[in-house]
Amino acid sequence: MTQNEKMKTLIEYLESYKLYRAMKELRDKDDAEPLSEAEGARRKMREIRSFVTSMPDSREKLFLYYHYIGGRSMERCAEMLGVAERSIYRIRLRALKLALCCFPCERAAV
């Protein structure tokens, strides 16, 4: 797997948190979703959150948490981190590179 493919897999993994959160919220509102699927969504959310929170403390970790777990926009993340909006894209890249070092790609399998 190339570095670019690993990066894409990592981003998809982090962004899947939003999907799992939506599944959980749907389950909380409506009993249409089987309980096992809702529990699976909760388990994946915990896994992703644990991955992000296990990273070394840094501005990059905070960005990953705010953006992917908290669902905040890039602009809001910049504001929360006290940096210019143009700087948040560099922080994002550094954060993803840092996360990639800790990320086993097999974790992304659903």
N, C-alpha and C positions, 0 to 999 in steps of 0.2 A: 504494500500500500504506500503510495507516495505521500509526501508531506502535505500537499494540497488536499488529497483525499482524506487524510487524517483530520485536517483542519475542518473540512466540510462535515465530516462525521461528528466532530466535537460540537460544532455550531448547531447541527440538527439535534444532537442530544440535549444541549442546553435549552434550545427553543422548544423542545417537546414538553418542557415544564408547563408551558401555557396550555397545551392541549390537555395534559393530565389535570390541570387545575379546572379547565372548562368541563371535563368529564365529571370531576368530583362535584362541582357546583350543580351540574345537571342532575346528578344522582341525589344530591341534597334536596333539590326542588321537586323532583319527580322520581317515582319508583320504577320508571320504565327501564332503566339500565339494570342488568343483573348485578347482584351484590358482589359477585366475584370480580367482575370488571371494575367496579368502583374501588374495591380493595386493591386490585392490581394498579390502578391509577395512583392511589395513595402511596403504595409501596415505591413506585417509580419516582414520585415527587420527593419522598424521603431520601431515596438514593441520590437524586440529582442535587438536592439541597445539602446532603452530607458531603458529596463530592466538592461542591463549591466551598462549604465551610471548613473543609479539611485542608484547604490551601493555606500557605503562609499568609499571615496578616500583611496586607498592603492595600494601596489605593486600587490596584488591579482587582484584588479579591472583592473589595467593596463594589467596584463597578459591576463585576459578574453577578453579585448578589442583587444589587439594585435593578439591573437591567433584565436579567434572565429570570430570577426568582421573584423579584418585586414587580416586574412588568413595566418598569418606568422607561420613559423615552430617553433617547441619547441626550437631549437638551436638559431634561430634568436631572439626569445623572451628573451632567456637567455642573449644574447648579448645586446639587447636593455635595459634590466633591470639591466645590469651590475653584473650578477651573473654567477657562474659556471654552465655548462650544467647539471651537476648532481643535482644541487639545484632547477632547474626549475620544476622538477617533484614534489618536495615537495610544491613549490609555487602553482602548478596546483591543487594539492589535497586540499590545504588550500583555494584556490580560489573557487573551486567547493563546498566545505563545506560551505563557506560564502554565496555563491550564493543560495545554497539549503535552507538556512534559510529564504531567501527573495522570494523564488520561489513558487508560487501557481501552483500545477501540472495541474490544469485545463487550464492554459495558454498554455500548450503545444499542446492542441487540434488544429488541422488545420482547 
